[in-house]
């Protein structure tokens, strides 16, 4: 599961109030497998592959926010990482 932490209390960079972290976590028990900071000048879609790249995901089932339901991301997850997924597709993505 990909999880967003838009505000992390007690953490900051000079000139910023909060860090924005993207995390890969297990469902039960809840364990954080990886975390990656999402820079102020980008969005979390760019952090999807770098976050999951080092993880062994073969045969696992992943869930993620509709933001990550991008064809290239999902194709990479299945073909390169040999993982399965449950994706939420919003109505504004009619060709997905």
C-alpha distances in whole Angstrom, upper triangle without the diagonal:
4,6,10,13,16,18,19,22,24,23,25,27,30,31,27,26,22,20,17,14,10,8,6,5,6,7,11,12,10,10,10,10,11,12,14,16,17,20,23,24,21,18,14,14,16,14,11,13,15,12,10,14,15,12,14,11,14,14,10,8,5,5,6,9,12,13,11,13,15,17,18,14,13,17,16,12,15,18,17,14,15,12,11,9,10,11,12,16,18,22,22,21,24,24,20
4,7,10,13,16,16,20,22,21,22,23,27,27,24,23,19,17,13,11,7,6,5,6,9,10,14,15,12,12,10,10,10,10,11,13,13,17,19,20,17,14,10,11,13,11,8,11,12,9,9,13,14,13,15,13,16,16,13,11,8,7,5,7,11,11,9,12,14,16,16,13,13,16,15,13,16,18,18,15,17,14,13,11,11,11,13,15,17,21,21,20,23,23,20
4,7,10,12,13,16,19,18,19,21,25,25,21,20,16,14,11,9,6,5,6,7,10,11,14,15,11,11,9,11,10,9,11,12,12,16,17,19,17,14,10,12,14,12,11,14,14,11,12,16,17,15,18,16,20,20,16,15,11,9,7,8,12,11,11,14,16,19,19,16,16,20,19,16,19,22,21,19,20,17,17,14,14,14,14,17,18,22,22,21,25,25,22
4,6,9,10,14,17,15,16,18,22,21,18,17,13,11,8,6,5,6,9,10,13,14,17,18,14,14,12,13,12,10,10,10,10,13,14,16,14,11,9,11,13,11,11,15,15,12,14,17,19,18,21,19,23,23,20,18,15,12,10,9,12,11,12,15,17,20,20,17,18,22,20,19,22,24,23,21,23,20,20,18,17,16,16,18,18,22,21,21,25,26,23
4,6,6,10,13,12,13,16,19,19,15,14,10,8,6,5,6,8,11,12,15,16,18,18,15,14,12,14,13,10,10,10,10,13,14,17,15,13,11,14,16,13,14,17,17,14,16,20,20,20,23,22,26,26,23,21,18,16,13,13,16,15,15,19,21,24,24,20,22,25,24,22,25,28,26,24,26,24,24,21,21,20,19,21,22,25,25,25,28,29,26
4,7,10,13,11,12,14,17,16,13,11,8,7,5,6,8,11,14,15,19,19,22,22,18,18,16,18,16,12,12,10,9,11,11,14,13,11,10,14,15,14,15,19,18,16,19,22,23,22,26,25,28,29,26,24,20,18,15,14,16,14,16,19,21,24,24,21,23,26,25,24,27,30,28,26,29,26,26,23,23,21,20,22,21,24,24,24,28,29,27
4,6,9,9,10,12,15,15,11,9,6,6,6,8,11,13,16,17,20,21,23,23,19,19,16,19,17,14,13,11,11,13,12,16,16,14,14,17,18,17,18,21,20,18,21,24,24,24,28,27,31,32,28,27,23,21,19,17,20,18,20,23,25,28,28,25,27,30,28,27,30,33,31,29,32,29,29,26,26,24,24,25,25,28,27,28,32,33,30
4,6,6,8,12,15,15,12,9,6,6,7,8,11,12,16,16,19,20,22,21,18,17,15,17,15,12,13,11,12,14,14,18,18,17,15,19,20,17,19,22,20,18,21,24,23,23,27,27,30,31,28,27,24,22,20,19,22,21,21,25,26,30,29,26,28,31,29,27,31,33,31,29,32,29,29,27,27,26,26,28,28,31,30,31,34,35,33
4,6,8,12,15,15,12,9,7,9,11,12,15,16,19,19,22,23,24,23,20,19,17,20,18,16,16,14,16,17,17,21,21,20,19,23,23,21,23,26,24,21,24,27,27,27,30,30,34,35,31,30,27,25,23,22,25,24,25,29,30,34,33,30,31,35,33,31,35,37,35,33,35,33,33,31,30,29,29,31,31,34,33,34,38,39,36
4,7,10,13,14,12,9,8,9,12,13,17,18,21,21,24,25,27,25,22,21,19,21,20,17,17,15,17,17,17,21,22,22,21,25,25,22,24,27,25,23,26,28,27,28,31,32,35,36,33,32,29,28,26,25,28,27,28,31,33,36,35,32,34,37,35,33,37,39,37,34,37,35,35,33,33,32,32,34,34,37,36,37,41,42,39
4,7,10,12,9,8,6,6,10,11,14,16,19,20,23,25,27,25,22,20,18,20,17,14,14,12,14,14,14,18,19,19,18,22,22,19,22,24,22,20,23,25,25,25,29,30,33,35,32,31,28,27,25,24,27,25,25,29,30,33,32,29,31,34,32,31,34,36,34,32,35,33,34,32,32,31,31,33,33,36,35,35,39,40,37
4,7,8,6,6,5,6,10,12,15,17,21,22,26,28,29,28,25,23,20,22,19,16,14,11,13,12,12,16,17,18,18,22,21,19,22,24,22,20,24,26,26,27,30,31,35,37,33,33,30,28,26,25,27,25,26,29,30,33,32,29,32,34,32,31,35,37,34,33,36,34,35,33,33,32,32,33,33,36,34,35,39,39,37
4,6,5,7,7,7,11,13,16,19,22,24,28,30,32,31,27,25,22,23,20,17,15,11,12,11,11,14,16,17,18,21,20,19,22,24,21,20,24,26,26,27,31,32,35,37,35,34,31,30,27,26,28,26,26,30,30,33,32,29,32,34,32,32,35,37,34,33,36,35,36,34,34,33,33,34,34,37,35,35,39,40,37
4,6,8,10,11,14,16,20,22,26,28,32,34,36,35,31,29,26,27,24,20,18,15,15,13,12,15,18,20,21,24,23,22,25,27,24,24,28,29,29,31,34,35,39,41,38,38,34,33,30,29,31,28,29,33,33,36,34,32,35,37,35,35,39,40,37,36,40,38,39,37,38,36,36,37,36,39,37,38,42,42,40
4,7,9,11,14,17,20,23,27,29,33,34,37,36,32,31,27,29,25,22,19,16,15,13,11,14,17,18,20,23,22,22,25,27,25,25,29,30,31,32,36,36,40,42,39,38,35,33,30,28,30,27,28,32,32,35,34,32,35,37,35,35,39,40,38,37,40,39,40,37,38,36,35,36,35,37,35,36,40,41,39
4,6,8,10,14,17,20,24,26,29,31,33,32,29,27,24,26,23,19,17,13,13,11,9,12,15,16,17,21,20,19,22,25,23,22,26,28,28,30,33,34,37,39,36,35,31,30,27,25,27,24,25,29,29,33,31,29,32,35,33,32,36,38,35,34,37,36,36,34,34,32,32,32,32,34,32,33,37,38,36
4,7,10,13,17,19,23,24,28,29,31,31,27,26,23,25,22,19,17,14,14,13,11,15,16,17,18,21,21,20,23,26,24,23,26,29,29,30,34,34,37,39,35,34,31,29,26,24,26,24,25,29,30,33,32,30,32,35,34,33,36,38,36,35,38,36,36,34,33,32,31,32,31,34,32,33,37,38,36
4,7,10,13,16,19,21,24,25,28,27,23,22,19,21,19,15,14,11,11,11,10,14,15,15,15,19,19,17,20,23,21,19,23,25,26,26,30,30,34,35,32,31,27,25,23,21,23,21,22,26,27,30,30,27,29,32,30,29,33,35,33,31,34,32,33,30,30,28,28,29,29,31,30,31,35,36,33
4,6,10,12,16,18,22,23,26,25,21,20,17,18,15,12,10,7,8,8,9,12,13,13,12,16,16,14,17,19,17,16,19,22,22,23,26,26,30,32,29,28,24,23,20,19,22,19,20,24,24,28,27,24,26,29,27,26,30,32,30,28,31,29,30,27,28,26,26,27,27,30,29,29,33,34,31
4,7,10,14,16,19,21,24,23,20,19,15,17,14,10,9,6,5,7,8,11,11,10,9,13,13,11,13,16,15,13,17,19,20,21,24,24,28,29,26,25,21,20,17,15,18,15,16,20,21,24,23,20,23,26,24,23,27,29,27,25,28,26,26,24,24,22,22,24,24,27,25,26,29,30,27
4,6,10,12,16,18,21,20,17,15,12,13,10,6,6,4,6,9,11,13,12,10,8,12,12,9,11,14,13,10,14,16,17,17,21,20,24,26,22,21,18,17,14,14,17,15,15,19,20,23,22,19,21,24,22,20,24,26,24,22,25,23,23,21,22,21,21,23,23,27,26,25,29,29,27
4,7,10,13,15,18,19,15,14,10,11,8,6,5,6,7,10,13,15,12,10,7,10,10,7,8,11,10,8,10,13,15,14,18,17,21,22,19,18,14,13,11,11,14,12,12,15,17,20,19,15,17,20,18,17,20,22,21,19,21,19,20,18,18,17,18,20,21,24,23,23,26,27,23
4,6,10,12,15,15,12,10,7,7,6,4,6,9,10,14,16,18,16,14,10,12,13,10,9,12,11,7,9,13,13,12,15,15,18,19,16,16,12,12,10,12,15,14,13,16,18,20,20,16,17,20,18,16,19,22,20,17,20,17,18,16,17,17,18,20,22,26,25,24,28,28,24
4,7,10,13,13,10,9,6,5,5,6,9,12,13,17,20,21,19,16,12,13,14,11,9,11,11,7,7,11,11,9,12,11,15,16,12,12,9,10,9,12,15,15,13,15,17,19,19,15,15,18,16,13,16,19,17,14,16,14,15,13,15,15,17,20,22,26,26,24,27,27,23
4,7,9,9,6,5,4,5,7,9,12,15,16,20,22,24,22,19,15,17,18,15,13,15,15,11,11,14,14,11,13,12,16,16,12,12,10,10,11,13,17,17,15,18,20,22,22,18,18,21,19,16,18,21,20,16,18,15,15,14,15,16,18,21,23,27,27,26,29,29,25
4,6,7,5,5,7,7,10,12,16,19,20,24,26,28,25,22,19,19,21,18,16,17,18,14,13,16,15,12,13,12,14,14,10,10,9,10,12,15,18,19,17,19,22,23,23,19,19,21,20,16,18,21,20,17,17,14,14,13,14,16,18,22,24,28,29,27,30,30,26
4,6,5,8,10,11,14,15,18,21,22,26,28,30,27,24,20,21,23,20,18,20,21,17,16,19,19,16,16,14,17,15,12,10,10,10,12,14,18,19,18,19,22,24,25,21,20,23,22,18,20,23,22,19,19,16,15,14,13,16,17,21,23,27,28,27,29,30,26
3,5,8,11,12,16,18,21,24,25,29,31,33,30,27,24,25,27,24,21,23,23,20,19,22,21,17,18,16,18,17,13,13,13,13,16,18,22,23,22,23,26,28,28,24,23,26,25,21,22,26,25,21,21,18,17,17,17,19,20,24,26,30,32,31,33,33,29
4,6,10,12,15,17,21,23,25,29,31,33,31,28,24,26,27,24,22,23,24,20,19,22,21,17,18,17,19,18,15,15,15,15,17,20,23,25,23,25,28,29,29,26,25,27,26,23,24,27,26,22,23,20,19,19,19,21,23,26,29,32,34,33,35,35,32
4,7,9,12,14,17,20,21,25,27,30,27,25,21,23,24,21,19,21,21,17,17,20,19,16,17,16,19,19,15,15,14,14,15,17,21,22,21,23,25,28,28,24,23,26,25,21,23,26,25,22,22,19,19,18,18,20,21,25,27,30,31,31,33,34,30
4,6,9,11,15,18,20,23,26,28,26,24,20,22,23,19,18,19,19,15,15,18,16,13,15,15,18,18,15,15,14,15,16,18,22,22,21,23,25,27,27,23,23,25,24,20,23,25,23,20,21,18,19,18,19,21,22,26,28,32,32,31,34,34,31
4,6,7,11,14,16,20,22,25,23,20,17,19,19,16,15,16,15,12,12,15,14,12,14,14,18,19,15,15,14,14,14,17,20,20,19,21,23,25,25,21,21,24,22,19,21,24,22,19,20,18,19,18,19,20,22,25,27,31,31,30,33,33,29
4,7,11,14,16,20,23,25,22,20,17,18,18,15,13,14,13,9,9,12,10,8,10,11,15,16,13,14,13,14,14,17,20,20,18,20,22,24,23,19,19,21,19,16,19,21,19,15,17,15,17,17,19,20,22,25,27,31,31,29,32,32,28
4,7,10,13,16,19,21,19,17,14,15,15,11,11,12,10,6,8,10,9,8,12,12,16,18,15,16,14,15,14,16,20,19,17,19,21,23,21,17,19,21,18,16,19,21,18,15,18,16,18,18,19,20,22,24,26,30,30,28,32,31,27
4,7,10,13,16,18,16,14,11,14,13,10,10,12,10,7,9,12,11,11,15,15,19,21,18,18,16,16,14,16,19,17,16,19,20,23,21,18,19,22,19,17,21,23,20,18,21,19,20,19,21,20,22,24,26,29,29,28,31,31,27
4,6,9,13,14,13,12,9,12,11,7,9,10,8,6,10,12,12,13,17,17,21,23,20,20,17,17,15,16,19,16,15,19,19,22,20,17,19,21,19,17,21,23,20,18,22,20,22,20,22,21,22,24,25,29,28,27,30,30,27
4,6,9,12,10,10,9,12,11,8,11,13,11,9,13,15,15,17,20,21,24,26,24,23,20,19,17,17,19,17,16,20,20,23,21,18,21,23,21,20,24,25,23,22,25,23,25,23,24,23,23,25,26,29,27,27,31,30,28
4,7,8,7,6,6,9,8,7,10,12,11,10,14,16,17,18,22,22,25,27,24,24,20,19,16,15,17,14,14,18,18,21,19,17,20,22,20,20,23,25,23,22,25,23,24,22,23,21,22,23,23,26,24,24,28,28,25
4,5,5,7,8,11,10,9,13,15,13,13,17,18,20,21,25,25,28,30,28,27,24,23,19,18,20,16,17,20,20,23,21,19,22,24,22,23,26,27,25,25,28,27,28,26,26,24,25,25,25,28,26,26,29,29,27
4,6,8,10,13,12,12,15,18,17,17,20,22,23,25,28,28,32,33,31,30,26,24,21,19,20,17,18,22,21,24,23,21,24,27,25,25,29,30,28,28,31,29,30,28,28,26,25,26,25,28,25,26,30,30,28
4,7,10,12,11,12,15,17,16,17,21,22,24,25,29,29,32,34,31,30,27,25,22,20,20,17,18,21,20,23,21,20,24,26,24,25,28,29,28,28,31,29,30,28,28,26,26,25,25,27,24,24,28,28,27
4,7,8,7,9,12,14,14,15,18,19,21,23,26,25,28,30,28,27,23,22,18,17,17,13,14,17,16,19,18,16,20,22,20,21,25,26,24,24,27,26,27,24,25,22,22,22,22,24,22,21,25,25,23
4,6,6,7,10,13,13,13,16,18,20,21,24,23,26,28,25,24,20,18,15,13,13,10,11,14,14,17,16,14,17,20,19,19,22,24,23,22,25,23,24,21,21,19,19,19,18,21,19,19,22,22,20
4,5,5,7,10,10,10,12,15,17,18,21,20,23,24,22,20,16,15,12,10,12,8,8,12,12,16,15,12,15,18,16,16,20,21,20,19,22,20,20,18,18,16,16,17,18,21,19,18,22,22,20
4,5,5,8,10,10,12,14,17,17,20,18,21,23,20,19,15,14,11,10,10,7,6,9,9,12,11,9,12,14,13,13,17,18,17,17,20,18,18,16,17,14,15,15,16,19,17,16,19,19,16
4,6,7,8,9,11,12,15,17,20,19,22,24,22,21,18,17,14,14,14,11,9,13,11,14,12,10,13,15,13,14,18,18,17,17,20,19,20,19,20,18,18,19,19,22,20,19,22,21,19
4,6,5,6,9,10,13,14,17,17,20,22,20,19,16,16,13,13,15,12,10,14,13,15,13,11,14,16,14,14,17,18,16,16,19,18,19,18,19,17,19,19,21,24,22,21,24,24,21
4,6,5,6,9,11,12,15,14,17,18,16,15,12,12,10,11,12,10,7,11,11,13,11,8,10,13,11,10,14,15,14,13,16,14,15,14,15,14,16,17,19,22,21,19,22,21,18
4,5,5,6,9,10,13,12,15,17,16,16,13,14,13,14,15,13,10,13,12,13,10,7,10,11,8,8,12,13,11,10,14,13,15,14,17,16,18,19,21,24,23,21,24,22,19
4,6,5,8,10,13,13,16,19,18,18,16,17,15,16,18,16,13,16,15,17,14,11,14,15,12,12,15,16,13,12,16,16,18,17,20,19,21,22,24,27,26,24,27,26,23
4,6,7,8,12,12,15,18,16,16,13,14,13,14,17,15,12,15,16,17,15,12,14,16,13,12,15,17,14,12,16,15,17,16,18,18,20,21,23,27,26,24,27,26,23
4,6,5,8,8,12,14,12,13,11,12,12,14,17,16,12,15,15,16,14,11,12,13,10,9,12,13,11,9,12,11,13,13,16,16,19,20,23,26,26,24,27,25,22
4,6,8,9,12,15,14,15,14,16,15,18,20,18,15,17,16,17,14,12,13,14,10,9,12,13,9,8,12,12,15,16,19,19,22,23,26,29,28,26,28,27,23
4,7,9,12,15,14,16,15,17,18,20,22,21,18,20,20,21,18,15,16,17,13,12,15,15,12,10,13,13,17,18,21,21,24,26,29,32,31,29,32,30,27
4,6,9,12,11,13,12,15,16,19,21,20,17,19,20,20,18,15,15,16,13,11,13,14,12,9,11,11,14,15,18,19,22,24,27,31,31,28,31,29,26
4,6,9,9,12,12,15,17,20,23,22,19,20,21,21,19,16,16,16,13,11,12,13,11,7,9,9,12,14,18,20,23,25,28,32,32,29,31,30,26
4,6,5,8,9,12,14,18,20,20,17,17,18,18,17,14,13,14,12,9,9,11,10,6,7,6,9,11,14,16,20,22,25,29,29,26,28,27,23
4,6,9,11,14,17,20,22,22,19,19,20,19,18,16,14,14,12,9,9,10,9,6,5,5,8,11,15,17,21,23,27,30,30,27,29,27,24
4,7,10,13,16,20,21,23,19,19,20,19,19,17,14,15,14,11,10,12,12,9,6,5,7,10,13,16,20,22,26,29,30,27,28,27,23
4,6,10,13,17,19,20,17,17,19,19,19,16,14,15,14,10,10,13,13,9,8,5,6,8,11,14,17,20,24,27,28,25,27,26,22
4,7,10,14,16,18,15,14,17,17,18,15,12,14,14,10,10,14,14,11,10,6,5,5,7,11,14,17,20,23,25,22,24,23,19
4,7,10,12,14,11,12,14,15,15,12,10,13,13,9,10,14,14,11,11,7,6,4,6,8,11,14,18,21,22,20,22,21,18
4,7,9,11,10,10,13,15,16,12,11,14,14,11,13,16,17,14,14,11,9,6,5,6,8,12,15,18,19,18,20,20,16
4,6,8,6,8,11,13,14,11,10,14,14,12,14,17,17,15,16,13,12,8,7,6,8,10,13,16,17,16,18,19,15
4,5,6,7,10,14,15,12,12,16,16,14,17,20,20,18,19,16,15,11,10,8,7,9,10,14,14,14,17,18,15
4,5,5,8,11,14,12,11,15,16,15,17,20,20,19,20,17,16,12,10,7,5,6,7,10,11,10,13,14,11
4,6,7,11,12,10,11,15,15,15,17,20,20,19,21,18,17,14,13,10,9,9,9,12,11,11,14,15,12
4,5,9,10,7,8,11,12,11,14,16,16,15,17,15,14,11,11,8,9,9,11,14,14,12,15,15,12
4,7,9,7,7,10,11,11,12,15,16,16,16,14,13,10,9,6,7,7,9,12,12,9,12,12,8
4,6,5,6,8,10,11,12,14,15,16,17,15,15,12,13,10,11,9,11,14,12,9,12,11,8
4,5,5,6,8,10,11,12,13,15,15,14,14,12,13,11,12,11,13,15,14,11,12,10,7
4,6,5,6,9,10,10,11,13,14,14,14,14,15,13,15,14,17,19,17,14,16,13,11
4,6,5,6,9,10,10,11,13,12,12,11,13,11,13,13,16,19,17,15,17,15,12
4,5,5,6,9,10,10,11,9,9,8,10,9,12,12,15,18,17,14,16,14,11
4,5,5,6,8,9,10,10,10,10,13,12,15,15,18,20,20,16,17,15,12
4,5,5,5,7,9,9,11,11,14,14,17,17,20,23,22,19,21,18,15
4,6,6,5,6,6,8,8,11,12,15,16,19,22,22,19,21,19,16
4,6,6,5,5,6,8,11,12,16,17,20,23,23,20,21,19,15
4,6,6,8,10,12,15,16,19,20,23,26,25,22,23,20,17
4,6,8,11,13,17,17,21,22,25,27,27,24,25,23,20
4,5,9,11,15,16,20,21,24,27,27,24,26,24,20
4,7,10,14,16,19,21,24,27,27,24,26,23,20
4,7,10,13,16,18,22,25,25,22,24,22,19
4,7,10,13,16,19,22,23,20,22,20,17
4,6,10,12,16,19,20,17,19,18,14
4,7,10,13,16,18,16,17,17,13
4,6,10,13,14,12,14,14,10
4,7,10,12,10,12,13,10
4,7,8,7,9,10,7
4,5,6,8,11,9
4,5,6,10,9
4,6,9,9
4,6,6
4,6
4
